[in-house]
Amino acid sequence: METARDTHMRTATPPGRGRPTGAPDAAGPTRSVVLGCGIDRMDMRQTLARCEELIARREFAQHVAINAAKLVAMQQDPDLRRIVEGCELVSADGQAVVWASRMLHDPLPERVAGIDLMQELFALAERRGFRVFVLGAKAAVLEQARRRIMAKHPRLQFVGMRDGYFSEAEEAEVAEQVRDARPDILFVAISSPRKEYWLGRYGRTIDVPFVMGVGGAIDVVAGITRRAPRPLQQLGLEWAYRLVQEPRRLWRRYAVTNLRFGWLLGGTLIRRLGRGARP
């Protein structure tokens, strides 16, 4: 019997989509390379402009937000790495990623947090008449988030939403639901790497110009989860604020991920020194 992973391997987006790691793009800057992952060297303004360009192009384009946890996961998951490398737009979601790029002398201009980009895209969609669909989170959370979004953006064309609690057997049906709504922007509020796998299987079948994984950002919009104060965000301690809110669920994940990220970065710096290169 074919497993979900087998299906992903058979149907995932092939390499070659998007830009090669570190390669220039006629429409934008080069990519910084952090632990083998190419990340667009763009600030928020440039990233938002790039999103609008991709939507106007009317071809499938995928955005991915990179944090320390995803960089660590990519070292052990070649399927996830291949999907990320195929994305048309890759942003540094975590402050630790920006700091790492500077330590590696391949600096990113700033952090482009996924939740901030999502909020900017809601405003852009309202101004430009883009249609929006949100997939993921719990049904009650989605409805609460939708009310808050519409209160802030009353002219936004919110054309659909679907909770993220569906089985593997329902995945094709969910893709059809998204396609039938004809959105211009799809926000996928499902945890990694499940959202990347789902988009790898169905992204090119849903006829959406721009898709973006937003993880738990919809919970923040709905007011279920509190976001860290800006000073903690700037210090790269947003993960610690989340840990205080959900210690039982998150402590092991953050402990392992942060240690592994530091180990990988340290190893990269040591190897560079051994070759006589700048750290």
ZADO-1210 file (C-alpha; in nm, 4 decimals, padded with zeros to 6 digits):
<atoms>
<atom x="00.0000" y="00.0000" z="00.0000" code="MET" pos="1"/>
<atom x="00.1270" y="00.3462" z="-00.0880" code="GLU" pos="2"/>
<atom x="00.1995" y="00.5597" z="00.2167" code="THR" pos="3"/>
<atom x="00.1603" y="00.9370" z="00.2510" code="ALA" pos="4"/>
<atom x="00.5368" y="00.9752" z="00.2188" code="ARG" pos="5"/>
<atom x="00.5400" y="00.7591" z="-00.0971" code="ASP" pos="6"/>
<atom x="00.2668" y="00.9769" z="-00.2428" code="THR" pos="7"/>
<atom x="00.4669" y="01.2859" z="-00.1602" code="HIS" pos="8"/>
<atom x="00.7786" y="01.1455" z="-00.3263" code="MET" pos="9"/>
<atom x="00.5761" y="01.0667" z="-00.6383" code="ARG" pos="10"/>
<atom x="00.3861" y="01.3958" z="-00.6644" code="THR" pos="11"/>
<atom x="00.5975" y="01.6582" z="-00.4889" code="ALA" pos="12"/>
<atom x="00.6997" y="01.9620" z="-00.6889" code="THR" pos="13"/>
<atom x="01.0095" y="01.8752" z="-00.8894" code="PRO" pos="14"/>
<atom x="01.3390" y="02.0528" z="-00.8386" code="PRO" pos="15"/>
<atom x="01.4039" y="02.3419" z="-01.0734" code="GLY" pos="16"/>
<atom x="01.0969" y="02.5435" z="-00.9785" code="ARG" pos="17"/>
<atom x="01.1841" y="02.8749" z="-00.8188" code="GLY" pos="18"/>
<atom x="01.5477" y="02.9821" z="-00.8063" code="ARG" pos="19"/>
<atom x="01.8592" y="02.7777" z="-00.7402" code="PRO" pos="20"/>
<atom x="02.0182" y="02.8378" z="-00.4012" code="THR" pos="21"/>
<atom x="02.2004" y="03.1706" z="-00.4024" code="GLY" pos="22"/>
<atom x="02.1155" y="03.2438" z="-00.7668" code="ALA" pos="23"/>
<atom x="02.0183" y="03.5894" z="-00.8923" code="PRO" pos="24"/>
<atom x="01.6682" y="03.6611" z="-01.0169" code="ASP" pos="25"/>
<atom x="01.5940" y="03.9147" z="-01.2871" code="ALA" pos="26"/>
<atom x="01.3104" y="04.0442" z="-01.0684" code="ALA" pos="27"/>
<atom x="01.5001" y="04.0647" z="-00.7401" code="GLY" pos="28"/>
<atom x="01.8241" y="04.0376" z="-00.5419" code="PRO" pos="29"/>
<atom x="02.0362" y="03.7293" z="-00.4890" code="THR" pos="30"/>
<atom x="01.9814" y="03.4822" z="-00.2089" code="ARG" pos="31"/>
<atom x="02.1836" y="03.4619" z="00.1062" code="SER" pos="32"/>
<atom x="02.2804" y="03.1051" z="00.1965" code="VAL" pos="33"/>
<atom x="02.2351" y="02.9972" z="00.5586" code="VAL" pos="34"/>
<atom x="02.3178" y="02.6342" z="00.6441" code="LEU" pos="35"/>
<atom x="02.2626" y="02.5408" z="00.2814" code="GLY" pos="36"/>
<atom x="01.9275" y="02.7186" z="00.2452" code="CYS" pos="37"/>
<atom x="01.8908" y="03.0067" z="-00.0006" code="GLY" pos="38"/>
<atom x="01.6952" y="03.2993" z="00.1489" code="ILE" pos="39"/>
<atom x="01.5913" y="03.6061" z="-00.0480" code="ASP" pos="40"/>
<atom x="01.7954" y="03.9110" z="00.0405" code="ARG" pos="41"/>
<atom x="01.4892" y="04.1364" z="00.0747" code="MET" pos="42"/>
<atom x="01.3396" y="04.3607" z="00.3407" code="ASP" pos="43"/>
<atom x="00.9660" y="04.3747" z="00.4120" code="MET" pos="44"/>
<atom x="00.8934" y="04.6395" z="00.1482" code="ARG" pos="45"/>
<atom x="01.0767" y="04.4457" z="-00.1222" code="GLN" pos="46"/>
<atom x="00.9151" y="04.1184" z="-00.0157" code="THR" pos="47"/>
<atom x="00.5663" y="04.2651" z="-00.0331" code="LEU" pos="48"/>
<atom x="00.6385" y="04.4085" z="-00.3779" code="ALA" pos="49"/>
<atom x="00.7653" y="04.0674" z="-00.4887" code="ARG" pos="50"/>
<atom x="00.4447" y="03.9045" z="-00.3615" code="CYS" pos="51"/>
<atom x="00.2390" y="04.1461" z="-00.5696" code="GLU" pos="52"/>
<atom x="00.4501" y="04.0684" z="-00.8765" code="GLU" pos="53"/>
<atom x="00.3984" y="03.6957" z="-00.8296" code="LEU" pos="54"/>
<atom x="00.0212" y="03.7373" z="-00.7888" code="ILE" pos="55"/>
<atom x="00.0058" y="03.9493" z="-01.1044" code="ALA" pos="56"/>
<atom x="00.1964" y="03.6813" z="-01.2948" code="ARG" pos="57"/>
<atom x="-00.1001" y="03.4446" z="-01.2397" code="ARG" pos="58"/>
<atom x="00.1202" y="03.1357" z="-01.2176" code="GLU" pos="59"/>
<atom x="00.1608" y="02.9196" z="-00.9096" code="PHE" pos="60"/>
<atom x="00.4148" y="03.0680" z="-00.6674" code="ALA" pos="61"/>
<atom x="00.4931" y="02.9554" z="-00.3148" code="GLN" pos="62"/>
<atom x="00.6367" y="03.1531" z="-00.0254" code="HIS" pos="63"/>
<atom x="00.8114" y="02.9853" z="00.2666" code="VAL" pos="64"/>
<atom x="00.9223" y="03.1426" z="00.5942" code="ALA" pos="65"/>
<atom x="01.2490" y="03.0066" z="00.7318" code="ILE" pos="66"/>
<atom x="01.3303" y="02.9905" z="01.1022" code="ASN" pos="67"/>
<atom x="01.5883" y="02.7945" z="01.2999" code="ALA" pos="68"/>
<atom x="01.3559" y="02.4957" z="01.3415" code="ALA" pos="69"/>
<atom x="01.2962" y="02.4647" z="00.9692" code="LYS" pos="70"/>
<atom x="01.6673" y="02.4958" z="00.8925" code="LEU" pos="71"/>
<atom x="01.7336" y="02.2097" z="01.1337" code="VAL" pos="72"/>
<atom x="01.4509" y="01.9994" z="00.9855" code="ALA" pos="73"/>
<atom x="01.5863" y="02.0521" z="00.6331" code="MET" pos="74"/>
<atom x="01.9155" y="01.8882" z="00.7307" code="GLN" pos="75"/>
<atom x="01.7331" y="01.5610" z="00.8019" code="GLN" pos="76"/>
<atom x="01.4414" y="01.5778" z="00.5577" code="ASP" pos="77"/>
<atom x="01.5465" y="01.5828" z="00.1900" code="PRO" pos="78"/>
<atom x="01.1848" y="01.6096" z="00.0749" code="ASP" pos="79"/>
<atom x="01.1322" y="01.9253" z="00.2782" code="LEU" pos="80"/>
<atom x="01.4615" y="02.0648" z="00.1511" code="ARG" pos="81"/>
<atom x="01.3609" y="02.0015" z="-00.2087" code="ARG" pos="82"/>
<atom x="01.0250" y="02.1746" z="-00.1603" code="ILE" pos="83"/>
<atom x="01.1853" y="02.4789" z="00.0057" code="VAL" pos="84"/>
<atom x="01.4485" y="02.5034" z="-00.2659" code="GLU" pos="85"/>
<atom x="01.1679" y="02.5094" z="-00.5231" code="GLY" pos="86"/>
<atom x="00.9819" y="02.8013" z="-00.3645" code="CYS" pos="87"/>
<atom x="00.9715" y="03.1254" z="-00.5573" code="GLU" pos="88"/>
<atom x="01.0046" y="03.3376" z="-00.2432" code="LEU" pos="89"/>
<atom x="01.1940" y="03.2470" z="00.0752" code="VAL" pos="90"/>
<atom x="01.2022" y="03.4810" z="00.3769" code="SER" pos="91"/>
<atom x="01.3902" y="03.4840" z="00.7071" code="ALA" pos="92"/>
<atom x="01.1131" y="03.4404" z="00.9629" code="ASP" pos="93"/>
<atom x="01.3446" y="03.4087" z="01.2642" code="GLY" pos="94"/>
<atom x="01.5865" y="03.6673" z="01.4015" code="GLN" pos="95"/>
<atom x="01.8372" y="03.3875" z="01.4648" code="ALA" pos="96"/>
<atom x="01.8477" y="03.3243" z="01.0891" code="VAL" pos="97"/>
<atom x="01.9350" y="03.6902" z="01.0238" code="VAL" pos="98"/>
<atom x="02.2094" y="03.6815" z="01.2862" code="TRP" pos="99"/>
<atom x="02.3462" y="03.3577" z="01.1402" code="ALA" pos="100"/>
<atom x="02.3596" y="03.5142" z="00.7913" code="SER" pos="101"/>
<atom x="02.5700" y="03.8000" z="00.9292" code="ARG" pos="102"/>
<atom x="02.8031" y="03.5643" z="01.1151" code="MET" pos="103"/>
<atom x="02.8498" y="03.3785" z="00.7870" code="LEU" pos="104"/>
<atom x="02.9256" y="03.7075" z="00.6050" code="HIS" pos="105"/>
<atom x="02.6280" y="03.6585" z="00.3747" code="ASP" pos="106"/>
<atom x="02.3938" y="03.9077" z="00.5431" code="PRO" pos="107"/>
<atom x="02.0196" y="03.9384" z="00.5119" code="LEU" pos="108"/>
<atom x="01.8859" y="04.2949" z="00.5456" code="PRO" pos="109"/>
<atom x="01.6263" y="04.2173" z="00.8120" code="GLU" pos="110"/>
<atom x="01.3821" y="03.9661" z="00.9495" code="ARG" pos="111"/>
<atom x="01.0622" y="03.9326" z="00.7461" code="VAL" pos="112"/>
<atom x="00.8341" y="03.7640" z="00.9981" code="ALA" pos="113"/>
<atom x="00.5638" y="03.5504" z="00.8403" code="GLY" pos="114"/>
<atom x="00.2880" y="03.6936" z="01.0594" code="ILE" pos="115"/>
<atom x="00.3877" y="04.0506" z="00.9676" code="ASP" pos="116"/>
<atom x="00.3978" y="03.9647" z="00.5972" code="LEU" pos="117"/>
<atom x="00.0563" y="03.8000" z="00.6262" code="MET" pos="118"/>
<atom x="-00.0885" y="04.1171" z="00.7817" code="GLN" pos="119"/>
<atom x="00.0652" y="04.3273" z="00.5046" code="GLU" pos="120"/>
<atom x="-00.0860" y="04.0934" z="00.2462" code="LEU" pos="121"/>
<atom x="-00.4329" y="04.1294" z="00.3989" code="PHE" pos="122"/>
<atom x="-00.3994" y="04.5056" z="00.3539" code="ALA" pos="123"/>
<atom x="-00.2647" y="04.4644" z="00.0000" code="LEU" pos="124"/>
<atom x="-00.5487" y="04.2279" z="-00.0893" code="ALA" pos="125"/>
<atom x="-00.8044" y="04.4791" z="00.0343" code="GLU" pos="126"/>
<atom x="-00.6449" y="04.7590" z="-00.1721" code="ARG" pos="127"/>
<atom x="-00.6048" y="04.5557" z="-00.4886" code="ARG" pos="128"/>
<atom x="-00.9175" y="04.3413" z="-00.4698" code="GLY" pos="129"/>
<atom x="-00.7304" y="04.0127" z="-00.4321" code="PHE" pos="130"/>
<atom x="-00.9375" y="03.7183" z="-00.3139" code="ARG" pos="131"/>
<atom x="-00.8182" y="03.5412" z="00.0042" code="VAL" pos="132"/>
<atom x="-00.8654" y="03.1859" z="00.1385" code="PHE" pos="133"/>
<atom x="-00.7350" y="03.0566" z="00.4735" code="VAL" pos="134"/>
<atom x="-00.6733" y="02.6850" z="00.5237" code="LEU" pos="135"/>
<atom x="-00.5831" y="02.5446" z="00.8648" code="GLY" pos="136"/>
<atom x="-00.6312" y="02.5935" z="01.2400" code="ALA" pos="137"/>
<atom x="-00.9517" y="02.4926" z="01.4201" code="LYS" pos="138"/>
<atom x="-01.2905" y="02.5905" z="01.2799" code="ALA" pos="139"/>
<atom x="-01.3794" y="02.8109" z="01.5781" code="ALA" pos="140"/>
<atom x="-01.0381" y="02.9804" z="01.5650" code="VAL" pos="141"/>
<atom x="-01.0792" y="03.0442" z="01.1935" code="LEU" pos="142"/>
<atom x="-01.4171" y="03.2077" z="01.2419" code="GLU" pos="143"/>
<atom x="-01.2838" y="03.4306" z="01.5187" code="GLN" pos="144"/>
<atom x="-00.9832" y="03.5252" z="01.3046" code="ALA" pos="145"/>
<atom x="-01.2091" y="03.5982" z="01.0072" code="ARG" pos="146"/>
<atom x="-01.4216" y="03.8375" z="01.2137" code="ARG" pos="147"/>
<atom x="-01.1136" y="04.0235" z="01.3348" code="ARG" pos="148"/>
<atom x="-00.9620" y="04.0397" z="00.9870" code="ILE" pos="149"/>
<atom x="-01.2846" y="04.1720" z="00.8339" code="MET" pos="150"/>
<atom x="-01.3231" y="04.4295" z="01.1108" code="ALA" pos="151"/>
<atom x="-00.9812" y="04.5652" z="01.0161" code="LYS" pos="152"/>
<atom x="-01.0205" y="04.5172" z="00.6398" code="HIS" pos="153"/>
<atom x="-01.3941" y="04.5497" z="00.5660" code="PRO" pos="154"/>
<atom x="-01.3510" y="04.5505" z="00.1869" code="ARG" pos="155"/>
<atom x="-01.1370" y="04.2378" z="00.1821" code="LEU" pos="156"/>
<atom x="-01.2716" y="03.9594" z="-00.0408" code="GLN" pos="157"/>
<atom x="-01.2519" y="03.6699" z="00.2044" code="PHE" pos="158"/>
<atom x="-01.3719" y="03.3914" z="-00.0251" code="VAL" pos="159"/>
<atom x="-01.3259" y="03.0842" z="00.1922" code="GLY" pos="160"/>
<atom x="-01.1775" y="02.9030" z="00.4863" code="MET" pos="161"/>
<atom x="-01.1313" y="02.5423" z="00.5911" code="ARG" pos="162"/>
<atom x="-00.9976" y="02.3983" z="00.9138" code="ASP" pos="163"/>
<atom x="-00.6746" y="02.1998" z="00.9034" code="GLY" pos="164"/>
<atom x="-00.8085" y="01.8864" z="01.0700" code="TYR" pos="165"/>
<atom x="-00.8569" y="01.6667" z="00.7665" code="PHE" pos="166"/>
<atom x="-00.7320" y="01.3182" z="00.6933" code="SER" pos="167"/>
<atom x="-00.5022" y="01.2028" z="00.4162" code="GLU" pos="168"/>
<atom x="-00.8066" y="01.0641" z="00.2356" code="ALA" pos="169"/>
<atom x="-00.9644" y="01.4124" z="00.2366" code="GLU" pos="170"/>
<atom x="-00.6619" y="01.5980" z="00.0992" code="GLU" pos="171"/>
<atom x="-00.7753" y="01.5971" z="-00.2652" code="ALA" pos="172"/>
<atom x="-01.1226" y="01.7135" z="-00.1622" code="GLU" pos="173"/>
<atom x="-00.9699" y="02.0043" z="00.0313" code="VAL" pos="174"/>
<atom x="-00.7611" y="02.0987" z="-00.2724" code="ALA" pos="175"/>
<atom x="-01.0774" y="02.0999" z="-00.4843" code="GLU" pos="176"/>
<atom x="-01.2544" y="02.3221" z="-00.2292" code="GLN" pos="177"/>
<atom x="-00.9713" y="02.5752" z="-00.2504" code="VAL" pos="178"/>
<atom x="-00.9682" y="02.5639" z="-00.6302" code="ARG" pos="179"/>
<atom x="-01.3462" y="02.6163" z="-00.6522" code="ASP" pos="180"/>
<atom x="-01.3204" y="02.9322" z="-00.4377" code="ALA" pos="181"/>
<atom x="-01.0764" y="03.0856" z="-00.6912" code="ARG" pos="182"/>
<atom x="-00.8578" y="03.2786" z="-00.4446" code="PRO" pos="183"/>
<atom x="-00.5600" y="03.4893" z="-00.5472" code="ASP" pos="184"/>
<atom x="-00.3860" y="03.4249" z="-00.2137" code="ILE" pos="185"/>
<atom x="-00.3988" y="03.1089" z="-00.0035" code="LEU" pos="186"/>
<atom x="-00.2735" y="03.1175" z="00.3556" code="PHE" pos="187"/>
<atom x="-00.2004" y="02.7698" z="00.4930" code="VAL" pos="188"/>
<atom x="-00.2174" y="02.7689" z="00.8731" code="ALA" pos="189"/>
<atom x="-00.0939" y="02.4123" z="00.9218" code="ILE" pos="190"/>
<atom x="00.2236" y="02.3093" z="01.1029" code="SER" pos="191"/>
<atom x="00.5438" y="02.2099" z="00.9243" code="SER" pos="192"/>
<atom x="00.6253" y="01.9927" z="00.7437" code="PRO" pos="193"/>
<atom x="00.2647" y="01.8870" z="00.6795" code="ARG" pos="194"/>
<atom x="00.1763" y="02.2112" z="00.5014" code="LYS" pos="195"/>
<atom x="00.4852" y="02.1871" z="00.2797" code="GLU" pos="196"/>
<atom x="00.4006" y="01.8269" z="00.1903" code="TYR" pos="197"/>
<atom x="00.0379" y="01.9177" z="00.1110" code="TRP" pos="198"/>
<atom x="00.1473" y="02.2052" z="-00.1116" code="LEU" pos="199"/>
<atom x="00.4069" y="01.9802" z="-00.2732" code="GLY" pos="200"/>
<atom x="00.1301" y="01.7384" z="-00.3684" code="ARG" pos="201"/>
<atom x="-00.1509" y="01.9779" z="-00.4598" code="TYR" pos="202"/>
<atom x="-00.0056" y="02.3268" z="-00.5029" code="GLY" pos="203"/>
<atom x="00.0037" y="02.3166" z="-00.8804" code="ARG" pos="204"/>
<atom x="-00.3498" y="02.1775" z="-00.9056" code="THR" pos="205"/>
<atom x="-00.5374" y="02.4464" z="-00.7123" code="ILE" pos="206"/>
<atom x="-00.4943" y="02.7367" z="-00.9582" code="ASP" pos="207"/>
<atom x="-00.3876" y="02.9866" z="-00.6910" code="VAL" pos="208"/>
<atom x="-00.1246" y="03.2431" z="-00.7956" code="PRO" pos="209"/>
<atom x="00.0303" y="03.2834" z="-00.4506" code="PHE" pos="210"/>
<atom x="00.0372" y="03.0501" z="-00.1502" code="VAL" pos="211"/>
<atom x="00.1980" y="03.1112" z="00.1853" code="MET" pos="212"/>
<atom x="00.2389" y="02.8900" z="00.4885" code="GLY" pos="213"/>
<atom x="00.1578" y="03.0839" z="00.8069" code="VAL" pos="214"/>
<atom x="00.1656" y="02.8115" z="01.0744" code="GLY" pos="215"/>
<atom x="00.0192" y="02.9354" z="01.4020" code="GLY" pos="216"/>
<atom x="-00.0218" y="03.2987" z="01.2884" code="ALA" pos="217"/>
<atom x="-00.3985" y="03.2607" z="01.2562" code="ILE" pos="218"/>
<atom x="-00.4146" y="03.1664" z="01.6261" code="ASP" pos="219"/>
<atom x="-00.2426" y="03.4989" z="01.7017" code="VAL" pos="220"/>
<atom x="-00.4829" y="03.6921" z="01.4788" code="VAL" pos="221"/>
<atom x="-00.7760" y="03.5220" z="01.6525" code="ALA" pos="222"/>
<atom x="-00.6370" y="03.6215" z="01.9928" code="GLY" pos="223"/>
<atom x="-00.5874" y="03.2611" z="02.1059" code="ILE" pos="224"/>
<atom x="-00.2099" y="03.2947" z="02.1279" code="THR" pos="225"/>
<atom x="-00.0315" y="03.6117" z="02.2345" code="ARG" pos="226"/>
<atom x="00.2634" y="03.7364" z="02.0361" code="ARG" pos="227"/>
<atom x="00.5818" y="03.8401" z="02.2121" code="ALA" pos="228"/>
<atom x="00.6357" y="04.2134" z="02.2759" code="PRO" pos="229"/>
<atom x="00.8501" y="04.3799" z="02.0106" code="ARG" pos="230"/>
<atom x="01.1628" y="04.4112" z="02.2322" code="PRO" pos="231"/>
<atom x="01.1637" y="04.0316" z="02.2756" code="LEU" pos="232"/>
<atom x="01.1137" y="03.9871" z="01.9007" code="GLN" pos="233"/>
<atom x="01.4139" y="04.2103" z="01.8322" code="GLN" pos="234"/>
<atom x="01.6225" y="04.0121" z="02.0807" code="LEU" pos="235"/>
<atom x="01.5336" y="03.6875" z="01.9044" code="GLY" pos="236"/>
<atom x="01.3419" y="03.5628" z="02.2093" code="LEU" pos="237"/>
<atom x="00.9960" y="03.5222" z="02.0587" code="GLU" pos="238"/>
<atom x="01.0376" y="03.1456" z="02.0960" code="TRP" pos="239"/>
<atom x="01.0901" y="03.1893" z="02.4726" code="ALA" pos="240"/>
<atom x="00.7670" y="03.3870" z="02.5029" code="TYR" pos="241"/>
<atom x="00.5808" y="03.1077" z="02.3264" code="ARG" pos="242"/>
<atom x="00.7498" y="02.8517" z="02.5515" code="LEU" pos="243"/>
<atom x="00.6154" y="03.0298" z="02.8604" code="VAL" pos="244"/>
<atom x="00.2631" y="03.0056" z="02.7144" code="GLN" pos="245"/>
<atom x="00.2852" y="02.6370" z="02.6192" code="GLU" pos="246"/>
<atom x="00.5727" y="02.4822" z="02.8191" code="PRO" pos="247"/>
<atom x="00.4581" y="02.1199" z="02.8122" code="ARG" pos="248"/>
<atom x="00.4102" y="02.1140" z="02.4366" code="ARG" pos="249"/>
<atom x="00.7093" y="02.3204" z="02.3307" code="LEU" pos="250"/>
<atom x="00.9970" y="02.2783" z="02.5763" code="TRP" pos="251"/>
<atom x="01.1438" y="01.9636" z="02.4218" code="ARG" pos="252"/>
<atom x="01.1062" y="02.0976" z="02.0671" code="ARG" pos="253"/>
<atom x="01.2819" y="02.4251" z="02.1429" code="TYR" pos="254"/>
<atom x="01.5532" y="02.2654" z="02.3557" code="ALA" pos="255"/>
<atom x="01.6475" y="02.0183" z="02.0823" code="VAL" pos="256"/>
<atom x="01.6041" y="02.2615" z="01.7929" code="THR" pos="257"/>
<atom x="01.8018" y="02.5489" z="01.9445" code="ASN" pos="258"/>
<atom x="02.0861" y="02.3194" z="02.0475" code="LEU" pos="259"/>
<atom x="02.0970" y="02.1591" z="01.7048" code="ARG" pos="260"/>
<atom x="02.0864" y="02.4965" z="01.5275" code="PHE" pos="261"/>
<atom x="02.3773" y="02.6265" z="01.7371" code="GLY" pos="262"/>
<atom x="02.5720" y="02.3076" z="01.6704" code="TRP" pos="263"/>
<atom x="02.5173" y="02.3311" z="01.2930" code="LEU" pos="264"/>
<atom x="02.6104" y="02.6972" z="01.2798" code="LEU" pos="265"/>
<atom x="02.9184" y="02.6433" z="01.4959" code="GLY" pos="266"/>
<atom x="03.0282" y="02.3530" z="01.2771" code="GLY" pos="267"/>
<atom x="02.9930" y="02.5651" z="00.9642" code="THR" pos="268"/>
<atom x="03.2015" y="02.8460" z="01.1153" code="LEU" pos="269"/>
<atom x="03.4734" y="02.6032" z="01.2296" code="ILE" pos="270"/>
<atom x="03.4942" y="02.4431" z="00.8846" code="ARG" pos="271"/>
<atom x="03.5317" y="02.7841" z="00.7247" code="ARG" pos="272"/>
<atom x="03.8122" y="02.8736" z="00.9648" code="LEU" pos="273"/>
<atom x="03.9790" y="02.5436" z="00.8844" code="GLY" pos="274"/>
<atom x="03.9791" y="02.6335" z="00.5166" code="ARG" pos="275"/>
<atom x="04.1327" y="02.9709" z="00.5957" code="GLY" pos="276"/>
<atom x="03.8145" y="03.1536" z="00.4945" code="ALA" pos="277"/>
<atom x="03.6374" y="03.4266" z="00.6855" code="ARG" pos="278"/>
<atom x="03.4012" y="03.2830" z="00.9501" code="PRO" pos="279"/>
</atoms>
